[in-house]
Amino acid sequence: MQQMRFSDRKDFLRTRKILLISAASLLLVLSILLYIVLGKTRGVYYELTEFVMGTRVRVYVAGDKMPSKILAQMAIEEFRRLDQKYDPYRPGSILYKINHSSTWTEVDEETLGLIKAAIGFAKSTEGAFDPALGRIIRLWGFDEFSSKNASELHVPSDYEIERELKRSGYDKIVIDSKNSRVYMKDGAWIDLGGMVKGYALERAYKKIKAVDKNATGFIDAGGDIRIIGPKFGTSCWTIGIKNPRGEGIVDMIYLKEGAVATSGDYERYFIIDGVRYHHIMDPKTGKPARGVWSVTVVAKDAVTADVLSTAGFVLGKDYRFVLLKFPELGGQVFMVLDGGKTVKSEGFSSFEKEK
């Protein structure tokens, strides 16, 4: 009888141990499932904001395999690297070296490819995007522009503008692909300001995807946005197009992928005698482009969006050409014309509704 009670107790303890282990295992499984549900569908997004490339860069990302904080830091670090490398007015950058050399300058593969791409965009936009307007940009004071020095800027004389126009233009960029080197004729200066922010967005996006293909979120560089992945893995991100002459927005778009960029006359500018002079230069006149207040482009990649928004702004007076031609180049367009009227390419409406 005593032995039976001992066996019963022994069985009871064994059963209780099994039940405790089972409960702990169940709790662990439930915790993992809870993490998956909340972490994947609701997301644990990490936000990192820094001022780089002359603008506020905001990374909002949720990792799948990598910690979100690390992914955000990777993106910002890539912006810093490219800022140091491609700021044409920073001594030590490769573009500064090219611009201040009287002979050939050897460049690395990345730089050669970027300059070739810039020339390609210049040709496809019929010169509206021009990567060699550095001297014009500096003449107007937009090379080191800030709201603090806007009041100190002035309108250059026609003589000064004409002089610098003769030393500008993408046709003055000479490339020797075989020896990986670049030469600037007539002392022209390269300035990739209408392209390098989009390039940084695209590079940061690719670095994140290379280590965590299922990461979601977006990178916002002064209003130019590269989508990393759908919101919580399934939903669209809602993006407002800023009103270029006041508060609020003029339109809303919804994106799960791709990029959007806006070029406008409302961020870097100064006003003299009631006239607004902004930083987006017309390569033909050497003066701020006229005809539109802002141009927004949605494209599959951030480089195309950035370049076409700049080119579209320059071609603003001929907006019908932009609306017809740019979709062939990979961008759907929304334009706020001088006076406030809005026009858009036929395919743009597909982004104005949530899918």
C-alpha positions in Angstrom: 0.0 0.0 0.0 2.8 2.3 0.8 4.5 1.4 -2.4 1.4 2.3 -4.4 1.2 5.7 -2.7 4.8 6.3 -3.6 4.2 5.3 -7.2 1.1 7.5 -7.4 3.2 10.4 -6.0 5.9 9.7 -8.5 3.5 9.6 -11.4 1.9 12.8 -10.1 5.2 14.6 -10.0 6.1 13.4 -13.5 2.7 14.5 -14.8 3.0 17.9 -13.2 6.5 18.3 -14.7 5.2 17.4 -18.1 2.3 19.9 -17.7 4.7 22.7 -16.6 7.0 22.0 -19.5 4.1 22.0 -21.9 2.7 25.2 -20.5 6.1 26.9 -20.8 6.4 25.7 -24.3 2.9 26.9 -25.1 3.7 30.3 -23.6 6.9 30.5 -25.7 5.0 29.6 -28.9 2.3 32.2 -28.1 5.0 34.8 -27.4 6.6 34.0 -30.8 3.3 34.2 -32.5 2.5 37.4 -30.8 5.8 38.9 -31.9 5.2 37.8 -35.5 1.6 39.2 -35.5 2.5 42.5 -33.9 6.0 42.8 -35.3 5.2 41.9 -38.8 1.7 43.2 -39.4 1.7 46.1 -37.0 5.4 46.6 -37.2 8.0 48.0 -34.9 9.2 50.9 -36.9 12.3 52.9 -36.0 12.7 56.5 -37.0 16.0 58.3 -37.5 16.4 61.9 -38.7 19.5 63.8 -39.5 20.5 66.8 -41.5 22.7 65.8 -44.5 23.0 66.9 -48.1 21.6 70.2 -47.1 18.3 68.8 -46.2 16.5 66.8 -43.5 16.7 63.0 -44.1 14.2 60.9 -42.3 14.4 57.1 -42.3 11.4 55.2 -41.1 12.0 51.5 -41.3 10.9 48.1 -39.8 13.3 45.2 -40.2 12.4 41.6 -40.7 15.8 39.9 -40.2 17.9 42.9 -39.1 17.2 45.3 -36.2 15.4 48.4 -37.5 17.8 50.8 -35.8 20.8 49.2 -37.7 18.9 49.5 -41.0 18.2 53.2 -40.4 21.8 53.9 -39.4 23.0 52.2 -42.6 20.8 54.5 -44.7 22.0 57.7 -43.0 25.6 56.5 -43.3 25.2 56.1 -47.1 23.8 59.6 -47.3 26.9 60.9 -45.5 29.3 59.0 -47.7 27.7 60.3 -50.9 27.5 63.9 -49.5 31.2 63.9 -48.8 32.0 62.4 -52.2 29.7 64.4 -54.5 29.4 67.8 -53.0 31.0 69.9 -55.8 31.8 72.8 -53.4 33.4 70.7 -50.7 37.2 70.6 -50.9 38.3 67.0 -51.1 35.2 65.7 -52.9 35.7 64.0 -56.2 33.6 66.6 -58.0 35.6 69.4 -56.5 38.7 67.7 -57.7 37.3 67.4 -61.3 36.0 71.0 -61.3 39.3 72.5 -60.2 41.6 70.5 -62.5 42.9 71.8 -65.7 43.6 68.3 -67.0 42.1 64.8 -66.9 41.0 63.5 -63.5 40.9 59.8 -62.7 37.6 58.6 -61.2 36.3 55.4 -59.7 33.7 53.2 -61.3 30.8 54.6 -59.3 31.6 58.2 -60.3 32.1 57.3 -63.9 28.8 55.5 -64.0 27.0 58.4 -62.2 28.4 61.0 -64.6 27.5 58.8 -67.7 24.0 58.4 -66.3 23.7 62.2 -65.8 24.7 62.9 -69.4 22.2 60.3 -70.6 19.4 62.1 -68.7 20.6 65.4 -70.1 20.2 64.0 -73.7 16.8 62.3 -73.0 15.4 65.5 -71.6 16.8 67.7 -74.4 19.1 69.5 -72.1 16.5 70.5 -69.5 18.4 68.5 -66.9 22.0 69.7 -67.1 24.7 68.3 -64.7 27.3 71.0 -65.6 25.8 74.2 -64.3 28.0 74.6 -61.3 29.4 78.0 -62.3 25.9 79.4 -62.8 24.7 78.0 -59.5 27.6 79.5 -57.7 27.1 82.9 -59.5 23.6 83.1 -58.1 24.8 82.1 -54.6 22.9 78.8 -54.3 26.1 76.7 -53.8 26.0 77.5 -50.1 22.5 78.7 -49.7 20.7 79.0 -46.4 17.8 81.1 -45.2 20.3 83.1 -43.2 22.2 84.3 -46.2 19.2 84.8 -48.6 19.0 88.4 -47.7 22.6 88.9 -48.8 22.1 87.5 -52.3 21.6 89.6 -55.5 20.7 89.2 -59.1 23.8 88.9 -61.3 24.2 91.1 -64.3 23.5 89.9 -67.8 27.2 90.1 -68.5 28.1 87.9 -65.6 25.4 85.4 -66.6 26.5 85.3 -70.2 30.1 84.8 -69.1 29.3 81.8 -67.0 26.9 80.3 -69.5 29.9 80.1 -71.9 31.6 78.0 -69.3 28.7 75.7 -68.6 26.8 72.8 -70.2 26.9 69.1 -70.2 28.5 69.1 -73.7 31.7 70.3 -71.9 32.0 67.0 -70.0 34.5 64.7 -71.7 34.7 61.1 -70.6 37.5 58.6 -71.3 35.9 55.3 -70.3 38.9 53.2 -71.2 41.1 55.0 -68.7 38.2 55.9 -66.3 38.9 59.6 -66.3 37.0 62.9 -66.8 37.9 66.3 -68.2 35.9 69.5 -68.2 36.3 71.8 -71.2 36.4 75.6 -70.8 36.6 75.3 -67.0 33.0 74.1 -66.7 31.9 72.7 -63.3 29.8 69.6 -62.6 26.9 69.9 -60.1 24.8 66.8 -59.7 22.3 68.6 -57.3 19.3 67.6 -59.4 20.3 63.9 -59.3 22.5 63.0 -56.3 19.7 63.1 -53.7 17.8 60.6 -55.7 20.9 58.5 -56.1 21.5 58.6 -52.4 17.9 57.5 -51.8 18.3 54.6 -54.2 21.6 53.5 -52.8 20.3 53.6 -49.2 17.2 51.6 -50.3 19.4 49.0 -52.0 21.7 48.6 -49.0 18.7 48.0 -46.7 17.2 45.4 -49.1 20.5 43.7 -49.6 20.6 42.7 -45.9 16.9 42.5 -45.2 14.8 42.0 -48.3 11.5 42.0 -46.4 12.1 45.3 -44.6 9.4 47.9 -44.9 9.1 51.7 -44.5 10.4 54.7 -46.4 13.3 57.2 -46.7 12.3 60.9 -46.9 15.0 63.3 -48.1 13.5 66.8 -48.0 10.3 65.6 -49.5 11.8 63.2 -52.0 10.7 59.7 -50.9 11.9 56.2 -51.6 9.6 53.5 -50.5 11.4 50.5 -48.8 8.3 48.4 -48.6 4.5 48.5 -48.0 3.2 49.9 -44.7 3.1 46.9 -42.2 3.8 44.7 -45.2 0.5 45.2 -47.0 -0.8 48.8 -47.1 0.0 52.0 -49.0 2.0 54.9 -47.6 0.0 58.1 -47.9 2.0 61.1 -49.3 0.8 64.6 -49.6 2.0 67.0 -52.3 2.8 70.3 -50.7 1.0 73.5 -51.6 3.9 75.6 -53.1 2.2 78.8 -52.0 0.9 78.2 -48.6 -0.1 75.7 -45.9 -1.6 72.3 -46.6 -1.4 70.0 -49.6 -2.7 70.1 -53.2 -3.0 66.4 -53.8 -2.5 63.0 -52.1 -0.8 59.9 -53.6 -0.6 56.3 -52.3 2.5 54.2 -52.8 3.6 50.6 -51.9 6.8 50.8 -53.9 8.8 53.1 -56.1 9.7 56.7 -55.5 8.4 60.3 -55.6 10.3 63.6 -56.0 9.2 67.2 -56.1 11.1 70.2 -57.5 9.7 73.6 -56.4 10.6 77.2 -56.1 9.6 77.5 -52.4 12.6 76.1 -50.5 15.8 77.8 -51.8 15.0 81.2 -53.0 15.3 84.9 -52.3 13.0 87.8 -53.2 14.0 91.2 -54.6 11.4 93.8 -55.6 8.7 91.3 -55.4 10.4 88.8 -57.7 11.2 85.3 -56.6 14.6 83.9 -57.6 15.1 80.2 -56.9 17.8 77.6 -57.3 16.5 75.6 -60.3 18.3 77.1 -63.3 17.3 77.1 -66.9 20.4 75.9 -68.8 19.4 78.1 -71.8 19.2 81.4 -70.0 21.3 80.9 -66.9 18.4 82.3 -64.8 15.8 80.7 -62.6 13.3 78.7 -64.7 9.8 80.1 -65.0 6.3 78.7 -65.7 5.6 76.4 -62.8 5.7 76.5 -59.0 6.3 72.8 -58.5 6.7 69.5 -60.4 6.1 66.1 -58.8 7.2 62.9 -60.4 6.4 59.3 -59.4 8.8 56.7 -60.8 10.1 53.2 -60.1 13.4 54.5 -58.8 14.4 57.6 -57.0 17.1 58.7 -59.5 14.5 58.9 -62.4 12.0 60.7 -60.1 14.6 63.3 -59.0 16.0 64.0 -62.4 12.6 64.3 -64.2 11.2 66.6 -61.5 14.1 68.9 -62.1 13.8 68.7 -65.9 10.0 69.1 -65.7 10.4 72.3 -63.7 12.8 73.7 -66.3 10.4 72.8 -69.1 7.4 74.1 -67.2 6.3 76.6 -69.8 6.0 73.7 -72.2 4.1 71.6 -69.8 2.1 69.8 -72.5 5.4 68.3 -73.8 6.3 67.2 -70.2 2.9 65.5 -69.7 3.3 63.5 -72.9 7.0 62.8 -73.0 8.0 62.1 -69.4 5.8 58.9 -69.0 7.9 57.5 -71.9 11.0 58.2 -69.7 9.5 56.4 -66.7 7.8 59.2 -64.8 4.2 60.1 -64.1 3.9 63.9 -63.5 1.8 66.3 -61.4 2.5 70.0 -62.0 1.4 73.2 -60.2 1.6 75.9 -62.9 2.4 79.5 -62.4 -0.8 80.9 -60.9 -1.8 77.7 -59.1 -3.5 75.6 -61.8 -2.7 71.9 -61.6 -2.2 69.5 -64.5 -1.1 65.9 -64.6 -0.1 63.1 -66.9 -2.8 60.5 -67.8 -1.2 57.8 -65.7 -0.8 59.8 -62.6 -4.3 59.3 -61.5 -3.5 55.6 -60.7 -1.5 56.9 -57.7 -4.3 59.0 -56.4 -6.3 56.1 -55.1 -5.4 53.5 -52.4 -4.9 50.1 -53.8 
